[in-house]
Amino acid sequence: MFQSPRLRTFFKDESGAVTVDWVVITATLCGMTLAMMLLFRDALSPQSENLGSELQQFTISTTFD
């Protein structure tokens, strides 16, 4: 099929396949995370507001007695 040894070597090389797999897996995880955030956005909104108000009231003592 391929007469040139360089072309034959190029098409047999699988070194970039792992990178493509990781890119696909990472993109899938990012997409699933965004979908879950959109799905649970309304349910988690009150809890995140409560957490924000609790954190604003929290003070850290920076002095030693």
PDB file of N, CA, C and O in Angstrom:
ATOM      1  N   MET A   1       0.826  -1.196   0.000  1.00  0.00           N
ATOM      2  CA  MET A   1       0.000   0.000   0.000  1.00  0.00           C
ATOM      3  C   MET A   1       0.867   1.254   0.000  1.00  0.00           C
ATOM      4  O   MET A   1       0.741   2.100  -0.885  1.00  0.00           O
ATOM      5  N   PHE A   2       1.765   1.376   1.015  1.00  0.00           N
ATOM      6  CA  PHE A   2       2.654   2.529   1.083  1.00  0.00           C
ATOM      7  C   PHE A   2       4.035   2.101   0.605  1.00  0.00           C
ATOM      8  O   PHE A   2       4.628   1.174   1.159  1.00  0.00           O
ATOM      9  N   GLN A   3       4.530   2.751  -0.387  1.00  0.00           N
ATOM     10  CA  GLN A   3       5.814   2.392  -0.960  1.00  0.00           C
ATOM     11  C   GLN A   3       6.973   2.982  -0.152  1.00  0.00           C
ATOM     12  O   GLN A   3       8.038   2.371  -0.060  1.00  0.00           O
ATOM     13  N   SER A   4       6.775   4.132   0.417  1.00  0.00           N
ATOM     14  CA  SER A   4       7.850   4.810   1.131  1.00  0.00           C
ATOM     15  C   SER A   4       7.970   4.264   2.558  1.00  0.00           C
ATOM     16  O   SER A   4       6.964   4.149   3.257  1.00  0.00           O
ATOM     17  N   PRO A   5       9.183   3.927   2.996  1.00  0.00           N
ATOM     18  CA  PRO A   5       9.358   3.448   4.375  1.00  0.00           C
ATOM     19  C   PRO A   5       9.036   4.524   5.411  1.00  0.00           C
ATOM     20  O   PRO A   5       8.612   4.212   6.524  1.00  0.00           O
ATOM     21  N   ARG A   6       9.236   5.772   5.049  1.00  0.00           N
ATOM     22  CA  ARG A   6       8.910   6.873   5.972  1.00  0.00           C
ATOM     23  C   ARG A   6       7.409   6.957   6.195  1.00  0.00           C
ATOM     24  O   ARG A   6       6.967   7.160   7.326  1.00  0.00           O
ATOM     25  N   LEU A   7       6.616   6.805   5.141  1.00  0.00           N
ATOM     26  CA  LEU A   7       5.155   6.824   5.297  1.00  0.00           C
ATOM     27  C   LEU A   7       4.682   5.616   6.100  1.00  0.00           C
ATOM     28  O   LEU A   7       3.794   5.738   6.943  1.00  0.00           O
ATOM     29  N   ARG A   8       5.258   4.482   5.848  1.00  0.00           N
ATOM     30  CA  ARG A   8       4.892   3.262   6.573  1.00  0.00           C
ATOM     31  C   ARG A   8       5.171   3.451   8.071  1.00  0.00           C
ATOM     32  O   ARG A   8       4.343   3.093   8.909  1.00  0.00           O
ATOM     33  N   THR A   9       6.320   4.006   8.395  1.00  0.00           N
ATOM     34  CA  THR A   9       6.677   4.263   9.790  1.00  0.00           C
ATOM     35  C   THR A   9       5.733   5.286  10.419  1.00  0.00           C
ATOM     36  O   THR A   9       5.321   5.143  11.570  1.00  0.00           O
ATOM     37  N   PHE A  10       5.399   6.316   9.650  1.00  0.00           N
ATOM     38  CA  PHE A  10       4.507   7.354  10.164  1.00  0.00           C
ATOM     39  C   PHE A  10       3.138   6.779  10.514  1.00  0.00           C
ATOM     40  O   PHE A  10       2.597   7.102  11.571  1.00  0.00           O
ATOM     41  N   PHE A  11       2.573   5.953   9.670  1.00  0.00           N
ATOM     42  CA  PHE A  11       1.243   5.416   9.908  1.00  0.00           C
ATOM     43  C   PHE A  11       1.225   4.309  10.965  1.00  0.00           C
ATOM     44  O   PHE A  11       0.165   4.019  11.520  1.00  0.00           O
ATOM     45  N   LYS A  12       2.356   3.693  11.253  1.00  0.00           N
ATOM     46  CA  LYS A  12       2.418   2.679  12.299  1.00  0.00           C
ATOM     47  C   LYS A  12       2.682   3.279  13.673  1.00  0.00           C
ATOM     48  O   LYS A  12       2.446   2.626  14.689  1.00  0.00           O
ATOM     49  N   ASP A  13       3.168   4.514  13.713  1.00  0.00           N
ATOM     50  CA  ASP A  13       3.498   5.159  14.982  1.00  0.00           C
ATOM     51  C   ASP A  13       2.221   5.484  15.762  1.00  0.00           C
ATOM     52  O   ASP A  13       1.304   6.098  15.218  1.00  0.00           O
ATOM     53  N   GLU A  14       2.157   5.076  17.033  1.00  0.00           N
ATOM     54  CA  GLU A  14       0.979   5.316  17.868  1.00  0.00           C
ATOM     55  C   GLU A  14       1.301   6.198  19.069  1.00  0.00           C
ATOM     56  O   GLU A  14       0.564   6.170  20.055  1.00  0.00           O
ATOM     57  N   SER A  15       2.355   6.965  19.019  1.00  0.00           N
ATOM     58  CA  SER A  15       2.780   7.748  20.183  1.00  0.00           C
ATOM     59  C   SER A  15       1.803   8.876  20.525  1.00  0.00           C
ATOM     60  O   SER A  15       1.710   9.253  21.693  1.00  0.00           O
ATOM     61  N   GLY A  16       1.089   9.415  19.575  1.00  0.00           N
ATOM     62  CA  GLY A  16       0.146  10.489  19.855  1.00  0.00           C
ATOM     63  C   GLY A  16      -1.238  10.019  20.254  1.00  0.00           C
ATOM     64  O   GLY A  16      -2.079  10.834  20.630  1.00  0.00           O
ATOM     65  N   ALA A  17      -1.491   8.727  20.180  1.00  0.00           N
ATOM     66  CA  ALA A  17      -2.813   8.202  20.488  1.00  0.00           C
ATOM     67  C   ALA A  17      -3.170   8.385  21.954  1.00  0.00           C
ATOM     68  O   ALA A  17      -4.330   8.640  22.278  1.00  0.00           O
ATOM     69  N   VAL A  18      -2.205   8.262  22.835  1.00  0.00           N
ATOM     70  CA  VAL A  18      -2.464   8.431  24.269  1.00  0.00           C
ATOM     71  C   VAL A  18      -2.855   9.871  24.562  1.00  0.00           C
ATOM     72  O   VAL A  18      -3.751  10.120  25.368  1.00  0.00           O
ATOM     73  N   THR A  19      -2.198  10.807  23.921  1.00  0.00           N
ATOM     74  CA  THR A  19      -2.532  12.210  24.113  1.00  0.00           C
ATOM     75  C   THR A  19      -3.958  12.493  23.668  1.00  0.00           C
ATOM     76  O   THR A  19      -4.694  13.204  24.352  1.00  0.00           O
ATOM     77  N   VAL A  20      -4.341  11.952  22.554  1.00  0.00           N
ATOM     78  CA  VAL A  20      -5.710  12.140  22.056  1.00  0.00           C
ATOM     79  C   VAL A  20      -6.709  11.544  23.043  1.00  0.00           C
ATOM     80  O   VAL A  20      -7.755  12.140  23.298  1.00  0.00           O
ATOM     81  N   ASP A  21      -6.399  10.380  23.599  1.00  0.00           N
ATOM     82  CA  ASP A  21      -7.283   9.769  24.591  1.00  0.00           C
ATOM     83  C   ASP A  21      -7.463  10.671  25.801  1.00  0.00           C
ATOM     84  O   ASP A  21      -8.585  10.862  26.270  1.00  0.00           O
ATOM     85  N   TRP A  22      -6.370  11.227  26.312  1.00  0.00           N
ATOM     86  CA  TRP A  22      -6.468  12.092  27.481  1.00  0.00           C
ATOM     87  C   TRP A  22      -7.232  13.376  27.179  1.00  0.00           C
ATOM     88  O   TRP A  22      -7.963  13.873  28.036  1.00  0.00           O
ATOM     89  N   VAL A  23      -7.078  13.909  25.996  1.00  0.00           N
ATOM     90  CA  VAL A  23      -7.825  15.112  25.618  1.00  0.00           C
ATOM     91  C   VAL A  23      -9.320  14.810  25.580  1.00  0.00           C
ATOM     92  O   VAL A  23     -10.130  15.607  26.054  1.00  0.00           O
ATOM     93  N   VAL A  24      -9.681  13.676  25.025  1.00  0.00           N
ATOM     94  CA  VAL A  24     -11.098  13.290  24.956  1.00  0.00           C
ATOM     95  C   VAL A  24     -11.658  13.056  26.355  1.00  0.00           C
ATOM     96  O   VAL A  24     -12.768  13.495  26.655  1.00  0.00           O
ATOM     97  N   ILE A  25     -10.909  12.373  27.210  1.00  0.00           N
ATOM     98  CA  ILE A  25     -11.372  12.120  28.577  1.00  0.00           C
ATOM     99  C   ILE A  25     -11.533  13.426  29.349  1.00  0.00           C
ATOM    100  O   ILE A  25     -12.530  13.614  30.046  1.00  0.00           O
ATOM    101  N   THR A  26     -10.562  14.324  29.231  1.00  0.00           N
ATOM    102  CA  THR A  26     -10.632  15.607  29.930  1.00  0.00           C
ATOM    103  C   THR A  26     -11.797  16.452  29.435  1.00  0.00           C
ATOM    104  O   THR A  26     -12.498  17.065  30.240  1.00  0.00           O
ATOM    105  N   ALA A  27     -12.012  16.493  28.149  1.00  0.00           N
ATOM    106  CA  ALA A  27     -13.132  17.257  27.597  1.00  0.00           C
ATOM    107  C   ALA A  27     -14.465  16.668  28.062  1.00  0.00           C
ATOM    108  O   ALA A  27     -15.405  17.412  28.343  1.00  0.00           O
ATOM    109  N   THR A  28     -14.550  15.356  28.145  1.00  0.00           N
ATOM    110  CA  THR A  28     -15.778  14.712  28.619  1.00  0.00           C
ATOM    111  C   THR A  28     -16.041  15.060  30.073  1.00  0.00           C
ATOM    112  O   THR A  28     -17.172  15.378  30.441  1.00  0.00           O
ATOM    113  N   LEU A  29     -15.009  15.005  30.900  1.00  0.00           N
ATOM    114  CA  LEU A  29     -15.181  15.351  32.310  1.00  0.00           C
ATOM    115  C   LEU A  29     -15.576  16.814  32.495  1.00  0.00           C
ATOM    116  O   LEU A  29     -16.419  17.123  33.338  1.00  0.00           O
ATOM    117  N   CYS A  30     -14.983  17.707  31.724  1.00  0.00           N
ATOM    118  CA  CYS A  30     -15.360  19.124  31.799  1.00  0.00           C
ATOM    119  C   CYS A  30     -16.808  19.325  31.376  1.00  0.00           C
ATOM    120  O   CYS A  30     -17.549  20.064  32.024  1.00  0.00           O
ATOM    121  N   GLY A  31     -17.207  18.683  30.309  1.00  0.00           N
ATOM    122  CA  GLY A  31     -18.591  18.790  29.852  1.00  0.00           C
ATOM    123  C   GLY A  31     -19.573  18.232  30.861  1.00  0.00           C
ATOM    124  O   GLY A  31     -20.634  18.816  31.082  1.00  0.00           O
ATOM    125  N   MET A  32     -19.235  17.107  31.478  1.00  0.00           N
ATOM    126  CA  MET A  32     -20.123  16.520  32.479  1.00  0.00           C
ATOM    127  C   MET A  32     -20.212  17.405  33.723  1.00  0.00           C
ATOM    128  O   MET A  32     -21.275  17.517  34.333  1.00  0.00           O
ATOM    129  N   THR A  33     -19.103  18.029  34.096  1.00  0.00           N
ATOM    130  CA  THR A  33     -19.108  18.934  35.243  1.00  0.00           C
ATOM    131  C   THR A  33     -20.007  20.137  34.974  1.00  0.00           C
ATOM    132  O   THR A  33     -20.796  20.527  35.835  1.00  0.00           O
ATOM    133  N   LEU A  34     -19.893  20.718  33.800  1.00  0.00           N
ATOM    134  CA  LEU A  34     -20.754  21.850  33.456  1.00  0.00           C
ATOM    135  C   LEU A  34     -22.222  21.457  33.418  1.00  0.00           C
ATOM    136  O   LEU A  34     -23.083  22.212  33.869  1.00  0.00           O
ATOM    137  N   ALA A  35     -22.510  20.275  32.879  1.00  0.00           N
ATOM    138  CA  ALA A  35     -23.895  19.805  32.834  1.00  0.00           C
ATOM    139  C   ALA A  35     -24.449  19.598  34.236  1.00  0.00           C
ATOM    140  O   ALA A  35     -25.602  19.936  34.502  1.00  0.00           O
ATOM    141  N   MET A  36     -23.634  19.045  35.137  1.00  0.00           N
ATOM    142  CA  MET A  36     -24.095  18.837  36.511  1.00  0.00           C
ATOM    143  C   MET A  36     -24.298  20.173  37.234  1.00  0.00           C
ATOM    144  O   MET A  36     -25.226  20.319  38.030  1.00  0.00           O
ATOM    145  N   MET A  37     -23.435  21.133  36.954  1.00  0.00           N
ATOM    146  CA  MET A  37     -23.610  22.448  37.573  1.00  0.00           C
ATOM    147  C   MET A  37     -24.908  23.094  37.111  1.00  0.00           C
ATOM    148  O   MET A  37     -25.617  23.699  37.914  1.00  0.00           O
ATOM    149  N   LEU A  38     -25.223  22.973  35.842  1.00  0.00           N
ATOM    150  CA  LEU A  38     -26.476  23.532  35.339  1.00  0.00           C
ATOM    151  C   LEU A  38     -27.683  22.795  35.891  1.00  0.00           C
ATOM    152  O   LEU A  38     -28.722  23.400  36.153  1.00  0.00           O
ATOM    153  N   LEU A  39     -27.544  21.492  36.067  1.00  0.00           N
ATOM    154  CA  LEU A  39     -28.651  20.682  36.565  1.00  0.00           C
ATOM    155  C   LEU A  39     -28.965  20.991  38.021  1.00  0.00           C
ATOM    156  O   LEU A  39     -30.134  21.064  38.397  1.00  0.00           O
ATOM    157  N   PHE A  40     -27.943  21.172  38.842  1.00  0.00           N
ATOM    158  CA  PHE A  40     -28.141  21.385  40.277  1.00  0.00           C
ATOM    159  C   PHE A  40     -28.022  22.843  40.701  1.00  0.00           C
ATOM    160  O   PHE A  40     -27.982  23.128  41.898  1.00  0.00           O
ATOM    161  N   ARG A  41     -27.966  23.760  39.763  1.00  0.00           N
ATOM    162  CA  ARG A  41     -27.778  25.172  40.086  1.00  0.00           C
ATOM    163  C   ARG A  41     -28.863  25.704  41.010  1.00  0.00           C
ATOM    164  O   ARG A  41     -28.551  26.368  41.998  1.00  0.00           O
ATOM    165  N   ASP A  42     -30.120  25.431  40.716  1.00  0.00           N
ATOM    166  CA  ASP A  42     -31.216  25.953  41.527  1.00  0.00           C
ATOM    167  C   ASP A  42     -31.240  25.333  42.917  1.00  0.00           C
ATOM    168  O   ASP A  42     -31.594  26.008  43.884  1.00  0.00           O
ATOM    169  N   ALA A  43     -30.876  24.075  43.035  1.00  0.00           N
ATOM    170  CA  ALA A  43     -30.899  23.405  44.331  1.00  0.00           C
ATOM    171  C   ALA A  43     -29.757  23.870  45.239  1.00  0.00           C
ATOM    172  O   ALA A  43     -29.914  23.903  46.459  1.00  0.00           O
ATOM    173  N   LEU A  44     -28.623  24.226  44.661  1.00  0.00           N
ATOM    174  CA  LEU A  44     -27.462  24.596  45.457  1.00  0.00           C
ATOM    175  C   LEU A  44     -27.342  26.093  45.722  1.00  0.00           C
ATOM    176  O   LEU A  44     -26.515  26.504  46.537  1.00  0.00           O
ATOM    177  N   SER A  45     -28.131  26.899  45.067  1.00  0.00           N
ATOM    178  CA  SER A  45     -28.024  28.342  45.223  1.00  0.00           C
ATOM    179  C   SER A  45     -28.268  28.812  46.654  1.00  0.00           C
ATOM    180  O   SER A  45     -27.465  29.597  47.158  1.00  0.00           O
ATOM    181  N   PRO A  46     -29.328  28.379  47.342  1.00  0.00           N
ATOM    182  CA  PRO A  46     -29.533  28.844  48.725  1.00  0.00           C
ATOM    183  C   PRO A  46     -28.395  28.430  49.664  1.00  0.00           C
ATOM    184  O   PRO A  46     -28.003  29.207  50.534  1.00  0.00           O
ATOM    185  N   GLN A  47     -27.867  27.224  49.496  1.00  0.00           N
ATOM    186  CA  GLN A  47     -26.778  26.783  50.354  1.00  0.00           C
ATOM    187  C   GLN A  47     -25.516  27.605  50.133  1.00  0.00           C
ATOM    188  O   GLN A  47     -24.805  27.923  51.086  1.00  0.00           O
ATOM    189  N   SER A  48     -25.239  27.947  48.895  1.00  0.00           N
ATOM    190  CA  SER A  48     -24.039  28.743  48.632  1.00  0.00           C
ATOM    191  C   SER A  48     -24.192  30.158  49.168  1.00  0.00           C
ATOM    192  O   SER A  48     -23.207  30.754  49.604  1.00  0.00           O
ATOM    193  N   GLU A  49     -25.395  30.710  49.149  1.00  0.00           N
ATOM    194  CA  GLU A  49     -25.616  32.030  49.731  1.00  0.00           C
ATOM    195  C   GLU A  49     -25.441  31.983  51.245  1.00  0.00           C
ATOM    196  O   GLU A  49     -24.860  32.898  51.828  1.00  0.00           O
ATOM    197  N   ASN A  50     -25.938  30.927  51.889  1.00  0.00           N
ATOM    198  CA  ASN A  50     -25.757  30.777  53.332  1.00  0.00           C
ATOM    199  C   ASN A  50     -24.281  30.642  53.682  1.00  0.00           C
ATOM    200  O   ASN A  50     -23.821  31.233  54.658  1.00  0.00           O
ATOM    201  N   LEU A  51     -23.549  29.885  52.910  1.00  0.00           N
ATOM    202  CA  LEU A  51     -22.123  29.713  53.140  1.00  0.00           C
ATOM    203  C   LEU A  51     -21.381  31.034  52.990  1.00  0.00           C
ATOM    204  O   LEU A  51     -20.480  31.337  53.773  1.00  0.00           O
ATOM    205  N   GLY A  52     -21.756  31.816  51.989  1.00  0.00           N
ATOM    206  CA  GLY A  52     -21.124  33.117  51.786  1.00  0.00           C
ATOM    207  C   GLY A  52     -21.354  34.055  52.959  1.00  0.00           C
ATOM    208  O   GLY A  52     -20.432  34.758  53.373  1.00  0.00           O
ATOM    209  N   SER A  53     -22.561  34.080  53.502  1.00  0.00           N
ATOM    210  CA  SER A  53     -22.840  34.958  54.644  1.00  0.00           C
ATOM    211  C   SER A  53     -22.112  34.469  55.896  1.00  0.00           C
ATOM    212  O   SER A  53     -21.655  35.284  56.697  1.00  0.00           O
ATOM    213  N   GLU A  54     -22.000  33.167  56.073  1.00  0.00           N
ATOM    214  CA  GLU A  54     -21.249  32.627  57.210  1.00  0.00           C
ATOM    215  C   GLU A  54     -19.775  32.992  57.117  1.00  0.00           C
ATOM    216  O   GLU A  54     -19.162  33.345  58.124  1.00  0.00           O
ATOM    217  N   LEU A  55     -19.207  32.913  55.941  1.00  0.00           N
ATOM    218  CA  LEU A  55     -17.795  33.244  55.771  1.00  0.00           C
ATOM    219  C   LEU A  55     -17.520  34.732  55.967  1.00  0.00           C
ATOM    220  O   LEU A  55     -16.441  35.103  56.428  1.00  0.00           O
ATOM    221  N   GLN A  56     -18.471  35.578  55.626  1.00  0.00           N
ATOM    222  CA  GLN A  56     -18.284  37.010  55.825  1.00  0.00           C
ATOM    223  C   GLN A  56     -18.298  37.374  57.303  1.00  0.00           C
ATOM    224  O   GLN A  56     -17.645  38.337  57.706  1.00  0.00           O
ATOM    225  N   GLN A  57     -19.026  36.624  58.113  1.00  0.00           N
ATOM    226  CA  GLN A  57     -19.111  36.906  59.543  1.00  0.00           C
ATOM    227  C   GLN A  57     -17.933  36.317  60.322  1.00  0.00           C
ATOM    228  O   GLN A  57     -17.706  36.703  61.469  1.00  0.00           O
ATOM    229  N   PHE A  58     -17.200  35.414  59.736  1.00  0.00           N
ATOM    230  CA  PHE A  58     -16.093  34.730  60.406  1.00  0.00           C
ATOM    231  C   PHE A  58     -14.888  35.643  60.481  1.00  0.00           C
ATOM    232  O   PHE A  58     -14.511  36.261  59.486  1.00  0.00           O
ATOM    233  N   THR A  59     -14.270  35.735  61.674  1.00  0.00           N
ATOM    234  CA  THR A  59     -13.065  36.539  61.829  1.00  0.00           C
ATOM    235  C   THR A  59     -11.917  35.644  62.284  1.00  0.00           C
ATOM    236  O   THR A  59     -12.123  34.649  62.980  1.00  0.00           O
ATOM    237  N   ILE A  60     -10.730  36.010  61.887  1.00  0.00           N
ATOM    238  CA  ILE A  60      -9.534  35.256  62.239  1.00  0.00           C
ATOM    239  C   ILE A  60      -8.687  36.119  63.168  1.00  0.00           C
ATOM    240  O   ILE A  60      -8.349  37.256  62.841  1.00  0.00           O
ATOM    241  N   SER A  61      -8.355  35.573  64.312  1.00  0.00           N
ATOM    242  CA  SER A  61      -7.502  36.279  65.247  1.00  0.00           C
ATOM    243  C   SER A  61      -6.053  36.103  64.834  1.00  0.00           C
ATOM    244  O   SER A  61      -5.579  34.980  64.666  1.00  0.00           O
ATOM    245  N   THR A  62      -5.356  37.213  64.673  1.00  0.00           N
ATOM    246  CA  THR A  62      -3.961  37.151  64.213  1.00  0.00           C
ATOM    247  C   THR A  62      -2.988  37.495  65.321  1.00  0.00           C
ATOM    248  O   THR A  62      -1.795  37.646  65.054  1.00  0.00           O
ATOM    249  N   THR A  63      -3.453  37.625  66.557  1.00  0.00           N
ATOM    250  CA  THR A  63      -2.566  37.955  67.675  1.00  0.00           C
ATOM    251  C   THR A  63      -2.503  36.765  68.632  1.00  0.00           C
ATOM    252  O   THR A  63      -3.447  35.984  68.750  1.00  0.00           O
ATOM    253  N   PHE A  64      -1.387  36.656  69.296  1.00  0.00           N
ATOM    254  CA  PHE A  64      -1.218  35.612  70.306  1.00  0.00           C
ATOM    255  C   PHE A  64      -1.349  36.247  71.681  1.00  0.00           C
ATOM    256  O   PHE A  64      -0.798  37.319  71.930  1.00  0.00           O
ATOM    257  N   ASP A  65      -2.070  35.594  72.562  1.00  0.00           N
ATOM    258  CA  ASP A  65      -2.234  36.133  73.917  1.00  0.00           C
ATOM    259  C   ASP A  65      -1.239  35.549  74.864  1.00  0.00           C
ATOM    260  O   ASP A  65      -1.236  35.892  76.046  1.00  0.00           O
TER     261      ASP A  65
END
